[in-house]
Amino acid sequence: MRLEWLLAPFGSVSALIEAGGWVLPWIFVTALLMWTLIAERWWYFRRIYPAQREALRAQWLVRAERRSWSARQIRAMLLSQAQLAMSAPLPLLRVTVPIAPLLGLLGTVTGMLEVFDGMMISGSADARTMAYGVSHAMIATLAGLVVSVSGMYFLNRFQTRVQREAERFGDELVL
């Protein structure tokens, strides 16, 4: 009884994959990659970045001279290192967000092609044949949009956080 209760969500996911067609596993892989990157960035900003920022700040504060051209270049390098570390996986996240609805669109097109193939084979517009293909099309579209919308929020948050933290870190490295 208890094992069935624990396995029920997996049955629902497998039923959804079967109902959505061959594109849905690719949308789920995209979602898994996207959410892995989101979790990694959350972990980075929560645990790793504060220590990195302090190490870079300590490198700056240990300098006795901070006004020369070379000191400004070192400051720019430290700022660049911090910004690069903060935004390293964001390009991949920027790719996964629009890929999901495109895969959903691919599922829509293939589902509609199934509808047209069924109509061609049967020689008429049978509602049952049409419903099967349209169902594939709509489930794939829905899954792609849900994955993309959920990722867009976090992508925007991380891009804003990178800009804000870069400005804040620049203010900490006084000349």
Secondary structure by P-SEA (a helix, b strand, c coil): caaaaaaaaaaaaaaaaaaaccaaaaaaaaaaaaaaaaaaaaaaacccaaaaaaaaaaaaaaccccccaaaaaaaaaaaaaaaaaaccaaaaaaaaaaaaaaaaaaaaaaaaaaaaaaaaaaccccaaaaaaaaaaaaaaaaaaaaaaaaaaaaaaaaaaaaaaaaaaaaaaccc
